Amino acid sequence: MKITELTTQRVDLPLPSPLRTSIHEIKSVSCLLVTLTSDEGITGEGYAFCFGREKLIAIEAMVTALKPHIIGADPFMTEAIWSGILKAMNFFGQGGALVLAMTPLDVACWDMVGKTLGQPLYRIFGGHRTSVPVYASGGLWLSSDLDGLQREAKAFMAAGFKAMKVRLGNLPVAANVARVEAIRDVVGPDFALMADANQGLTTPDAIRLGRALEPHGLVWFEEPIPTWDYAGQAEIAAALDTPLATGETEWIRYGIRNMLEKRAADILMPDLQRMGGYTEFRKVIGQMAAADVPFAPHIFTEHSLHLVASAAGGIYAEHMPWFEGLFNEAMPIEADGTIRVPDRPGVGFTFDRDRIEAHTF
């Protein structure tokens, strides 16, 4: 089997309402859809993501630059393709637009592999579970006041979620604690609740806030400081009883290795896009397993399900609805707060071309 065609499509999906974190004001998400076709008529689909149409054009240019490494390749040779691109494009480094452009190509190759074998990817990767615990992440933003947080928390519970995440920020400690307390009043003391500060704090402020939050029994305290501050993260992790979760902005296995060596997190959150796809993420799963550090991948729920389902160390998938508009297939929440991993071959989710057309640019 050989890859004979690569096509791209730029899409900008508007969010239902603007949202705010410590570092972002977000109105839409931009995606580059990539489709590979083989000489046997098998297709594979993947996408790259960023905030902003202009930035997506840069990623598309990099995907086009990688075309000579894809056309004529055997999609089953994922390791050869991935490592070959990284070596050939060494001038660009081991992160940024290069790795973001590698992701949809790698995912599309694996999608082709699964479709050819007639198996879902989590089984090909080595299945560990058929249903994945998820936490609601598409709400409870800084743009919501206390009443809004409570309304959203009730809605998440009504939708079947058994876990959810609230955003905190560069606010007085009492104001951040009040946000957690408002949700606890709705969900109760035993509900799985996470908090994410989106890199908005300093190390001393993060320790003060983390200690103030400890009576509220958080599953984790996420990304309180800039991700490159390994020493600060290690200090926070050592100071708190609440597990520290971070790692979503690290690039490929070397970034994750640095975090493990520095003991910068109790729970790691690798990002499929910044890992460059499944091929590299599966290496990272081995790194984390060797260090006995659990993981919960960053967003991209439809594609990340296979990673959590294929690894004993995977504890949650992040349920982010941003990308639901790309796909024909839905992700229903089961009564126990999990998503059943689709048994459809490959990734198990296909682009809804008719719905996407309205958002193409």
C-alpha positions as CSV (number, residue, x, y, z in Angstrom):
1,M,0.0,0.0,0.0
2,K,1.3,3.5,-0.9
3,I,-0.1,6.9,-0.1
4,T,-0.9,8.6,-3.4
5,E,-2.8,11.8,-2.4
6,L,-2.8,14.4,0.3
7,T,-5.5,17.1,0.6
8,T,-6.1,19.9,3.1
9,Q,-9.1,22.0,4.2
10,R,-9.0,25.0,6.5
11,V,-11.9,25.3,8.9
12,D,-12.7,27.9,11.6
13,L,-15.3,26.7,14.1
14,P,-17.0,29.4,16.2
15,L,-17.6,28.7,19.9
16,P,-21.1,29.2,21.3
17,S,-19.8,32.1,23.3
18,P,-16.4,33.7,23.9
19,L,-14.4,32.2,26.8
20,R,-11.6,33.4,28.9
21,T,-8.7,31.7,30.7
22,S,-5.7,33.3,32.5
23,I,-3.9,33.6,29.1
24,H,-6.5,33.3,26.4
25,E,-9.5,35.1,25.0
26,I,-11.1,32.6,22.6
27,K,-13.9,33.0,20.1
28,S,-13.2,30.2,17.7
29,V,-10.9,27.2,17.0
30,S,-9.1,26.8,13.7
31,C,-8.4,23.4,12.3
32,L,-6.5,22.1,9.3
33,L,-8.2,18.9,8.0
34,V,-5.8,16.5,6.3
35,T,-6.9,13.5,4.2
36,L,-4.6,10.9,2.9
37,T,-5.6,8.4,0.2
38,S,-3.8,5.2,-0.8
39,D,-3.5,3.4,-4.1
40,E,-5.9,0.8,-2.7
41,G,-8.6,3.5,-2.1
42,I,-8.2,3.6,1.7
43,T,-8.4,7.0,3.2
44,G,-7.1,8.4,6.5
45,E,-8.1,11.6,8.3
46,G,-6.4,13.8,10.9
47,Y,-6.3,17.5,11.8
48,A,-4.0,20.2,13.1
49,F,-5.3,22.9,15.5
50,C,-4.5,26.4,16.6
51,F,-6.2,29.6,17.7
52,G,-6.4,32.0,14.7
53,R,-6.9,31.7,11.0
54,E,-3.6,33.4,10.1
55,K,-1.6,30.9,12.2
56,L,-3.4,28.0,10.6
57,I,-2.2,29.1,7.2
58,A,1.4,28.8,8.5
59,I,0.7,25.2,9.6
60,E,-0.9,24.4,6.2
61,A,2.3,25.6,4.6
62,M,4.3,23.3,6.7
63,V,2.1,20.3,5.9
64,T,2.6,21.1,2.2
65,A,6.3,21.2,2.8
66,L,6.1,17.7,4.3
67,K,4.2,16.3,1.3
68,P,7.4,14.7,-0.3
69,H,7.8,12.7,2.8
70,I,4.3,11.3,2.6
71,I,3.4,10.7,-1.0
72,G,4.7,7.3,-2.0
73,A,5.1,6.2,1.6
74,D,3.5,3.0,3.1
75,P,1.1,4.2,5.9
76,F,2.0,1.1,8.0
77,M,5.6,2.4,8.2
78,T,4.6,5.1,10.8
79,E,7.9,5.0,12.7
80,A,9.9,5.5,9.5
81,I,7.7,8.3,8.3
82,W,7.8,10.1,11.7
83,S,11.5,9.8,12.5
84,G,12.4,10.5,8.8
85,I,10.5,13.8,8.9
86,L,12.0,14.9,12.2
87,K,15.5,14.2,10.9
88,A,15.0,15.8,7.5
89,M,13.4,18.9,9.1
90,N,15.9,19.2,11.9
91,F,16.6,22.9,10.9
92,F,13.1,23.8,12.3
93,G,13.8,22.2,15.7
94,Q,11.7,19.6,17.5
95,G,8.5,21.6,18.2
96,G,6.3,24.4,16.9
97,A,4.8,24.4,13.5
98,L,6.8,21.4,12.3
99,V,5.4,19.0,15.0
100,L,1.9,20.5,14.7
101,A,2.0,19.7,10.9
102,M,3.3,16.2,11.6
103,T,0.3,15.4,13.8
104,P,-2.5,15.2,11.2
105,L,-0.2,13.2,8.9
106,D,0.6,10.7,11.6
107,V,-3.0,10.4,12.8
108,A,-4.2,9.9,9.2
109,C,-1.6,7.1,8.7
110,W,-2.8,5.3,11.8
111,D,-6.4,5.8,10.7
112,M,-5.5,4.1,7.4
113,V,-3.8,1.2,9.3
114,G,-6.9,0.7,11.4
115,K,-9.2,0.7,8.5
116,T,-7.1,-1.7,6.5
117,L,-7.0,-4.1,9.5
118,G,-10.6,-3.5,10.4
119,Q,-9.8,-2.7,14.0
120,P,-10.1,0.4,16.2
121,L,-6.8,1.9,17.1
122,Y,-6.9,1.2,20.9
123,R,-7.0,-2.5,20.1
124,I,-4.0,-2.2,17.7
125,F,-2.1,-0.2,20.4
126,G,-2.9,-2.8,23.0
127,G,-6.3,-2.5,24.6
128,H,-6.6,-1.9,28.4
129,R,-10.2,-0.8,28.6
130,T,-13.2,-0.3,26.4
131,S,-14.7,2.7,28.2
132,V,-12.8,5.8,29.2
133,P,-13.5,8.0,32.2
134,V,-14.0,11.6,31.1
135,Y,-14.2,15.0,32.8
136,A,-16.2,17.9,31.5
137,S,-13.9,20.7,30.4
138,G,-16.1,22.7,28.0
139,G,-17.2,25.2,30.6
140,L,-16.6,26.7,34.1
141,W,-14.3,29.4,32.5
142,L,-13.1,32.6,34.1
143,S,-15.7,34.4,32.1
144,S,-18.4,32.8,34.3
145,D,-19.4,34.4,37.6
146,L,-20.4,32.3,40.6
147,D,-24.0,31.9,39.6
148,G,-22.9,30.9,36.1
149,L,-20.5,28.3,37.5
150,Q,-23.3,26.7,39.5
151,R,-25.7,26.6,36.5
152,E,-23.0,25.1,34.3
153,A,-22.0,22.5,37.0
154,K,-25.7,21.4,37.3
155,A,-25.9,21.1,33.5
156,F,-22.8,18.9,33.4
157,M,-24.2,16.7,36.1
158,A,-27.5,16.4,34.2
159,A,-25.5,15.4,31.1
160,G,-24.1,12.4,33.0
161,F,-20.6,13.7,33.9
162,K,-19.0,12.4,37.1
163,A,-16.1,14.8,36.9
164,M,-15.5,18.4,35.8
165,K,-12.8,21.1,35.8
166,V,-13.1,24.7,36.8
167,R,-10.7,27.5,35.7
168,L,-9.0,29.7,38.2
169,G,-6.8,32.7,37.5
170,N,-4.6,35.6,38.7
171,L,-7.2,36.5,41.4
172,P,-7.1,37.0,45.1
173,V,-6.9,33.6,46.9
174,A,-10.3,34.1,48.4
175,A,-11.9,34.8,44.9
176,N,-10.4,31.6,43.5
177,V,-11.5,29.5,46.5
178,A,-15.0,31.0,46.2
179,R,-15.2,29.6,42.6
180,V,-14.4,26.1,43.8
181,E,-16.7,26.4,46.8
182,A,-19.6,27.5,44.5
183,I,-19.2,24.3,42.5
184,R,-18.8,22.1,45.6
185,D,-22.1,23.5,46.9
186,V,-23.7,22.0,43.7
187,V,-21.8,18.8,43.1
188,G,-21.2,17.7,46.7
189,P,-18.0,16.8,48.6
190,D,-17.3,13.5,46.8
191,F,-17.7,14.6,43.2
192,A,-14.4,14.5,41.1
193,L,-13.4,18.1,40.7
194,M,-10.3,19.5,39.1
195,A,-9.0,23.1,38.9
196,D,-6.8,24.7,36.2
197,A,-5.0,28.0,36.6
198,N,-3.7,28.1,33.0
199,Q,-0.2,29.2,33.9
200,G,-1.6,32.4,35.5
201,L,0.2,32.4,38.8
202,T,3.7,32.7,40.4
203,T,5.2,29.8,42.4
204,P,4.5,31.4,45.8
205,D,1.0,32.3,44.8
206,A,0.4,28.8,43.5
207,I,1.5,27.3,46.8
208,R,-0.7,29.6,48.8
209,L,-3.7,28.9,46.6
210,G,-3.0,25.2,46.5
211,R,-2.9,25.0,50.3
212,A,-6.1,27.0,50.5
213,L,-7.8,24.6,48.1
214,E,-6.7,21.4,49.8
215,P,-9.8,21.1,52.1
216,H,-11.9,20.9,48.9
217,G,-10.4,17.5,47.8
218,L,-9.4,18.3,44.2
219,V,-8.4,15.5,41.9
220,W,-5.6,17.7,40.7
221,F,-4.4,21.3,40.6
222,E,-3.4,22.0,37.0
223,E,-0.8,24.3,35.3
224,P,-0.6,27.0,38.0
225,I,2.6,28.5,36.6
226,P,4.3,28.7,33.1
227,T,5.1,25.2,32.0
228,W,8.8,25.9,31.3
229,D,9.4,26.6,35.0
230,Y,10.4,23.0,36.0
231,A,11.9,24.1,39.3
232,G,8.8,26.0,40.3
233,Q,6.5,23.1,39.4
234,A,8.7,20.7,41.3
235,E,8.5,23.1,44.3
236,I,4.7,23.3,44.1
237,A,4.3,19.5,43.7
238,A,6.5,18.9,46.8
239,A,4.6,21.5,48.8
240,L,1.0,20.3,48.2
241,D,-0.9,17.2,49.0
242,T,-3.1,17.8,46.0
243,P,-1.6,16.3,42.9
244,L,0.0,18.7,40.5
245,A,-1.0,18.1,36.8
246,T,0.8,19.8,33.9
247,G,2.6,19.0,30.6
248,E,0.1,20.0,27.9
249,T,2.5,22.5,26.3
250,E,5.6,20.2,26.2
251,W,6.9,19.0,22.9
252,I,7.5,15.4,22.0
253,R,9.3,12.9,24.2
254,Y,12.2,15.2,25.2
255,G,9.9,17.7,26.8
256,I,8.1,14.9,28.8
257,R,11.5,13.5,29.7
258,N,12.5,16.8,31.2
259,M,9.3,17.0,33.3
260,L,9.9,13.5,34.6
261,E,13.5,14.1,35.4
262,K,12.7,17.3,37.3
263,R,9.7,15.7,39.1
264,A,7.7,18.6,37.8
265,A,4.3,16.9,38.0
266,D,2.3,14.2,39.8
267,I,0.1,13.7,36.7
268,L,1.2,14.5,33.2
269,M,-1.1,15.8,30.4
270,P,0.6,15.4,27.1
271,D,-1.0,17.0,24.1
272,L,-1.5,14.8,21.0
273,Q,-0.8,17.8,18.7
274,R,2.4,18.7,20.5
275,M,3.5,15.1,20.5
276,G,3.2,15.0,16.7
277,G,0.6,12.3,16.7
278,Y,0.1,8.7,17.9
279,T,3.5,7.4,17.0
280,E,5.3,9.7,19.4
281,F,2.6,9.7,22.1
282,R,2.9,6.0,22.4
283,K,6.6,6.4,23.2
284,V,5.7,9.0,25.8
285,I,3.2,6.5,27.4
286,G,6.2,4.2,27.9
287,Q,8.2,7.0,29.5
288,M,5.4,7.8,31.9
289,A,4.8,4.1,32.7
290,A,8.5,3.6,33.5
291,A,8.3,6.4,36.0
292,D,4.9,5.3,37.4
293,V,3.4,8.7,36.6
294,P,-0.3,8.6,35.5
295,F,-1.5,10.7,32.6
296,A,-4.6,12.4,31.3
297,P,-4.2,13.7,27.7
298,H,-4.9,17.3,26.8
299,I,-8.2,17.8,24.9
300,F,-8.8,16.3,21.3
301,T,-11.2,13.9,22.9
302,E,-12.2,11.9,19.8
303,H,-8.6,11.0,19.1
304,S,-7.3,10.9,22.7
305,L,-9.8,8.2,23.7
306,H,-7.6,5.6,22.0
307,L,-4.6,6.6,24.1
308,V,-6.3,6.3,27.4
309,A,-8.0,3.1,26.4
310,S,-4.7,1.5,25.5
311,A,-2.7,2.3,28.6
312,A,-3.0,1.3,32.2
313,G,-1.6,4.7,33.2
314,G,-4.3,6.7,31.5
315,I,-6.8,8.0,34.2
316,Y,-9.1,10.4,32.3
317,A,-9.8,11.8,28.9
318,E,-10.6,15.5,28.7
319,H,-14.0,16.0,27.3
320,M,-13.7,19.1,25.1
321,P,-16.6,19.8,22.8
322,W,-14.8,22.3,20.5
323,F,-14.2,19.7,17.8
324,E,-17.5,17.9,17.8
325,G,-18.6,20.0,14.7
326,L,-15.9,18.3,12.7
327,F,-17.3,14.8,12.9
328,N,-20.2,12.7,11.8
329,E,-20.1,10.6,14.9
330,A,-21.0,11.7,18.5
331,M,-19.5,10.8,21.9
332,P,-22.4,9.9,24.2
333,I,-21.7,10.0,27.9
334,E,-22.5,6.6,29.6
335,A,-24.4,6.4,33.0
336,D,-21.1,5.9,34.8
337,G,-19.5,9.1,33.4
338,T,-17.4,7.3,30.7
339,I,-17.3,7.3,26.9
340,R,-17.3,3.9,25.2
341,V,-14.4,3.8,22.8
342,P,-15.9,3.2,19.3
343,D,-15.3,-0.2,17.7
344,R,-15.3,1.4,14.3
345,P,-12.0,0.8,12.4
346,G,-9.2,3.3,12.7
347,V,-9.8,6.5,14.6
348,G,-13.6,5.8,14.5
349,F,-14.5,9.4,13.7
350,T,-15.0,10.8,10.2
351,F,-15.2,14.4,9.0
352,D,-18.7,15.7,8.4
353,R,-18.0,17.5,5.1
354,D,-21.5,19.0,4.7
355,R,-21.4,20.6,8.1
356,I,-17.8,21.7,7.8
357,E,-18.4,23.5,4.5
358,A,-20.0,26.5,6.1
359,H,-16.9,27.1,8.2
360,T,-14.3,26.7,5.5
361,F,-12.0,29.6,4.6
